Amino acid sequence: MLGMQYYLGEASLAADREGILRRTWQFIGHERQLPDVGDYLADVIGGSPVVVVRREAGELSAFHNVCRHRAGALVADGQGHCDGAFTCRYHGWRYALDGRLRSAVDFGQAPGFDPRDYGLFPVRVETWRGLVFVNLDPAAAPLAEALAPLAPYALPDFPLVERRTHHLGCNWKTYVENYLEGYHLPVVHPEFDRDIVVADYRVEIEGDVCFHSAPARDGSVNAGFWAWLWPNLAINTYRHGFMVERMTADAHDRTRLDYFYFFDPARPQELADMFVVSDRVTAQDKQVCEEVHRNLAAGIYQGGVLSPKHEASIAWFHDRIAQARAPASAARLEAVS
């Protein structure tokens, strides 16, 4: 079991961001959200603002969403479009979509100032089946290595029909631990047994992926298959679509769940039924995870014992967290020139 210091306080959050969230592939969106040159997605990854943009040749590039002048934001968080260049929202410095400083607007003559020294700091970006991932660690292994266990599994080619966000008052690891086991299903999600055979719920680990499965019952909206990718992403499958679930550490005691729903638009009733199930399960998980975090913060709980039958995935997760948070040197940023 992890000690309580892994869940509480700003130092714990900083260690998670530096040792884990900024050194792993993080989902940011789908290529269909970036159809045209200048389209971008901007979000905060591991506490660091980043932006992904579609460039002139059609490829994607990603950068820290930070102007080199005085740290203004290039674009607002979310999805948007810029006409051929990033324009800092603070003083108007303009950057080409390849990250080079194009114009230090009305800056004046400054001895020794060379615009070629003030390009944006790039971020790695790669895609998998249309899903867009970024990685703040320039030395990280390719995305394909992390996702290799998912290679045999297909995703339906459905559009992104809705995105929903839920806010939880707990540490992000508390929510991940809840996701990684089916032990709690009969107590927390009793209705689940109408959709899947809870008694046959199975969890298997392969590489960086934790696979969950259970036989789906007739009429279920669930497909009975879920995949969780280290350290904070899940792909939840339904009979007529799938949902990508990102678990973001907003603070040491706040977690943001971003749900991206990809679904068959020709099945509006099935989509509505799926939302009912998804929202109910999230509300139930929110309650228990917030109660757990409250009790961790109270200082009474000093560590328990994991079930070898149901919670081997949590033991695996704890080992990965402890290893990743071992002291490591910070990655050096190299700017576009």
C-alpha positions in Angstrom: 0.0 0.0 0.0 1.1 3.6 -0.7 1.7 5.8 2.3 -0.8 8.6 3.0 1.9 11.2 1.9 1.2 10.0 -1.7 -2.3 11.4 -1.6 -2.2 14.6 0.4 -0.5 18.0 0.0 1.0 20.2 -2.6 4.3 18.3 -2.5 2.6 15.1 -3.5 0.9 16.8 -6.4 4.2 18.3 -7.6 5.8 14.8 -7.4 3.0 13.2 -9.4 3.2 15.9 -12.1 7.0 15.8 -12.4 7.6 12.1 -12.1 4.5 10.7 -13.8 2.1 13.0 -15.6 4.7 15.0 -17.5 6.7 11.9 -18.5 3.8 9.8 -20.0 1.6 10.0 -23.0 -1.5 12.1 -22.2 -4.6 12.1 -24.3 -5.7 15.6 -25.5 -8.4 15.0 -28.1 -9.2 13.6 -31.5 -7.9 14.4 -35.0 -11.4 15.2 -36.1 -11.3 18.2 -33.8 -8.5 19.6 -35.9 -9.7 19.3 -39.6 -8.2 22.6 -41.0 -4.9 24.4 -40.9 -4.7 26.6 -37.8 -7.2 24.5 -35.8 -5.9 23.8 -32.3 -6.6 22.1 -29.0 -5.3 23.6 -25.8 -5.3 22.0 -22.4 -3.3 21.7 -19.2 -1.3 18.5 -19.0 0.4 17.6 -15.8 0.0 21.3 -14.7 1.6 22.5 -17.9 -0.4 24.4 -20.6 0.0 22.9 -24.0 -1.4 23.5 -27.5 -1.7 21.1 -30.5 -2.2 22.7 -33.9 -2.8 21.5 -37.5 0.0 22.9 -39.7 0.1 23.8 -43.4 1.3 20.4 -44.6 -1.4 18.7 -42.6 0.7 17.4 -39.8 0.2 18.1 -36.1 2.6 20.0 -33.9 2.5 20.7 -30.2 4.0 23.4 -28.0 4.0 24.7 -24.5 1.2 27.3 -24.5 3.6 29.9 -23.2 5.0 33.0 -24.9 8.7 33.5 -24.6 8.3 37.2 -23.8 6.6 37.2 -20.4 4.8 33.9 -20.2 1.5 35.0 -21.7 -0.8 32.4 -23.2 -0.8 32.0 -27.0 -4.4 30.7 -27.1 -7.2 30.2 -24.6 -7.8 26.6 -23.3 -10.2 24.6 -25.4 -10.7 24.1 -29.1 -10.3 27.0 -31.6 -8.7 28.3 -34.7 -5.8 30.7 -35.5 -5.2 32.2 -38.9 -1.7 31.1 -39.8 0.0 32.1 -36.6 -0.2 32.1 -32.8 -0.7 35.6 -31.4 0.2 36.0 -27.7 -2.9 37.1 -25.8 -0.7 39.4 -23.6 1.5 41.6 -25.8 0.8 40.3 -29.3 4.0 38.5 -30.2 3.4 36.3 -33.2 4.7 32.8 -33.8 4.5 30.7 -37.0 2.7 27.4 -36.6 6.1 25.6 -36.6 6.9 27.5 -33.4 9.3 30.1 -34.8 9.0 33.7 -33.5 7.7 35.6 -36.5 7.3 39.1 -35.0 8.1 40.6 -31.6 5.4 43.3 -32.2 6.5 46.9 -31.5 9.3 45.6 -29.3 11.9 48.2 -30.3 15.6 47.8 -30.6 17.2 45.7 -27.9 21.0 45.0 -28.0 21.6 41.2 -28.4 18.0 40.3 -29.1 17.8 37.7 -31.8 14.3 36.4 -32.6 15.8 33.1 -33.6 16.6 32.5 -29.9 12.9 32.9 -28.9 11.0 30.1 -30.6 8.4 28.2 -28.7 9.2 25.1 -26.6 7.9 22.1 -28.5 6.0 19.1 -27.1 5.9 15.7 -28.6 2.6 14.7 -30.3 1.6 11.4 -31.8 -1.7 9.8 -32.8 -3.3 6.4 -32.5 -6.4 5.5 -34.4 -7.3 9.2 -34.5 -6.7 9.8 -30.8 -4.2 12.6 -30.2 -1.6 12.3 -27.4 1.1 14.6 -26.1 4.2 13.9 -24.0 6.3 16.6 -22.2 9.3 14.3 -21.9 11.4 14.5 -25.1 13.1 11.2 -24.1 9.9 9.1 -23.7 9.4 5.9 -25.7 7.1 6.2 -28.7 3.3 6.1 -28.1 3.0 2.8 -30.0 5.0 1.0 -27.4 2.7 2.1 -24.6 -0.4 1.1 -26.6 1.0 -2.1 -28.1 -1.3 -4.3 -25.9 -4.3 -2.5 -27.6 -3.2 -3.4 -31.1 -5.5 -6.4 -31.5 -8.6 -4.4 -30.5 -10.5 -2.2 -33.0 -12.4 1.0 -32.2 -15.5 1.8 -34.2 -15.2 4.7 -36.5 -17.8 7.0 -34.9 -17.7 10.8 -34.5 -17.2 12.6 -31.2 -20.8 13.4 -30.3 -20.4 14.9 -26.8 -17.8 15.8 -24.2 -18.8 16.0 -20.5 -16.7 17.0 -17.4 -17.1 15.9 -13.8 -15.3 17.3 -10.8 -14.4 15.1 -7.9 -13.1 16.2 -4.4 -10.4 13.5 -4.2 -6.8 12.8 -5.2 -6.6 11.4 -8.8 -5.0 8.2 -7.6 -8.0 7.5 -5.3 -10.2 7.6 -8.4 -7.8 5.5 -10.5 -7.7 2.8 -7.7 -11.5 2.7 -7.7 -11.5 2.2 -11.5 -8.9 -0.5 -11.4 -10.9 -3.1 -9.5 -14.4 -4.7 -9.7 -14.5 -5.6 -6.0 -16.8 -2.6 -5.3 -19.3 -3.3 -8.0 -21.9 -5.2 -6.0 -22.0 -2.6 -3.3 -21.5 0.7 -5.1 -23.1 -0.2 -8.5 -25.8 -2.8 -7.8 -27.6 -1.9 -11.1 -24.5 -3.0 -13.0 -25.5 -6.6 -12.6 -28.4 -5.9 -15.0 -25.9 -4.9 -17.7 -23.0 -7.3 -17.1 -22.4 -10.5 -15.1 -20.6 -9.0 -12.1 -19.6 -12.3 -10.7 -17.5 -13.0 -13.8 -15.7 -9.6 -13.8 -12.1 -10.1 -14.7 -9.0 -7.8 -14.7 -5.8 -8.6 -16.6 -2.6 -6.6 -16.9 -0.5 -6.5 -20.1 2.4 -4.0 -20.3 1.0 -0.5 -19.6 -2.6 -1.6 -20.1 -5.1 -3.0 -17.6 -7.9 -4.9 -19.3 -11.3 -5.3 -17.6 -14.0 -7.6 -19.0 -17.3 -9.2 -18.0 -20.0 -10.9 -20.1 -22.6 -8.4 -21.2 -26.3 -9.3 -20.7 -28.9 -9.1 -23.4 -30.0 -5.5 -23.8 -27.0 -4.0 -22.0 -25.7 -0.7 -23.2 -22.2 -1.9 -22.2 -20.0 -4.1 -24.4 -18.4 -5.6 -21.3 -14.9 -4.5 -22.1 -12.8 -1.7 -20.7 -9.1 -0.8 -21.1 -7.1 1.4 -18.7 -3.8 2.9 -19.9 -1.1 3.9 -17.4 -1.2 6.4 -15.8 -4.7 8.1 -16.2 -6.7 7.1 -19.2 -9.5 4.7 -19.9 -11.4 3.5 -23.0 -14.9 2.3 -22.1 -16.8 0.4 -24.8 -20.5 0.4 -25.4 -22.6 -1.6 -27.9 -22.8 1.3 -30.3 -19.7 3.4 -29.5 -17.0 4.1 -26.9 -15.9 6.7 -24.5 -12.4 8.0 -23.7 -12.0 8.9 -20.1 -9.2 11.1 -18.9 -8.4 11.5 -15.2 -6.7 14.9 -14.5 -5.1 16.0 -11.3 -6.4 19.5 -10.9 -5.1 19.7 -7.3 -3.9 17.2 -4.6 -7.6 17.0 -3.5 -9.4 17.6 -6.8 -9.8 15.4 -9.9 -11.3 16.3 -13.2 -12.9 13.6 -15.3 -13.2 14.5 -19.0 -15.4 12.1 -21.0 -15.2 12.0 -24.8 -18.1 10.1 -26.2 -17.8 8.6 -29.7 -21.1 7.1 -30.7 -23.2 6.0 -33.7 -25.3 9.2 -34.4 -28.0 7.1 -36.1 -28.9 5.6 -32.6 -30.2 8.5 -30.5 -32.1 6.4 -28.1 -29.2 4.1 -27.4 -27.1 7.2 -26.9 -29.5 8.6 -24.4 -29.6 5.3 -22.6 -25.8 5.2 -22.4 -25.7 8.7 -20.9 -28.1 7.6 -18.2 -25.8 4.6 -17.2 -22.6 6.6 -17.5 -23.9 9.5 -15.4 -25.3 7.2 -12.7 -22.0 5.2 -12.4 -20.0 8.4 -12.2 -22.2 9.8 -9.5 -21.8 6.6 -7.5 -18.0 6.6 -7.9 -17.8 10.3 -7.0 -19.5 9.6 -3.7 -17.3 6.8 -2.5 -14.0 8.4 -3.8 -14.8 11.6 -2.0 -15.6 9.7 1.2 -12.3 7.8 0.9 -10.3 11.1 0.4 -12.0 12.7 3.4 -11.0 9.7 5.5 -7.4 9.7 4.2 -7.2 13.4 5.1 -8.6 12.8 8.6 -5.3 10.9 9.5 -7.0 7.8 11.1 -6.4 5.4 8.3 -2.8 4.2 8.2 -2.9 1.6 5.4 -4.9 -1.6 4.8 -4.6 -4.8 2.9 -5.3 -5.6 -0.7 -7.4 -8.6 -1.9 -5.3 -11.0 -4.0 -8.5 -12.0 -5.7 -9.8 -8.6 -6.7 -7.1 -6.0 -6.2 -3.9 -7.2 -7.8 -4.2 -4.3 -10.3 -4.1 -1.8 -7.4 -0.9 -3.4 -6.1 0.6 -3.1 -9.6 -0.5 0.5 -9.8 1.0 1.3 -6.4 4.3 -0.2 -7.6 4.3 1.9 -10.7 3.6 5.1 -8.7 6.4 4.4 -6.3 8.9 3.7 -9.0 7.9 6.7 -11.1 8.1 9.1 -8.2 11.7 8.1 -7.3 14.0 11.1 -7.8 14.9 11.8 -11.4 16.5 14.7 -13.2 14.2 17.2 -14.9 14.0 17.2 -18.7 15.8 20.0 -20.4 13.6 22.2 -22.7 14.9 23.1 -26.2 13.2 25.9 -28.1 12.3 26.0 -31.8 14.9 28.1 -33.6 
